[in-house]
């Protein structure tokens, strides 16, 4: 699959890094500046869907105090 990214060099680098965490990036082209006095340009990525899904890490915190849902029709005041 081929993806075209357009933006500044810094924006494209940041997005390409994020895409690499989800997709298998096979090839990245050089930065092609847009015509005229633009600071924008484009980069082409060749990517594939990874054969194994990415590992997702989540941090969680355990609450020691149990909270109950308010009863219907009553507004909880704190």
Secondary structure, DSSP 8 states (H G I E B T S, - for coil): -EEEEEE-HHHHHHHHHHHHTTSEEEEE---EE-SSS-S-EEEEEEEE--SS-----------SS------TT-----
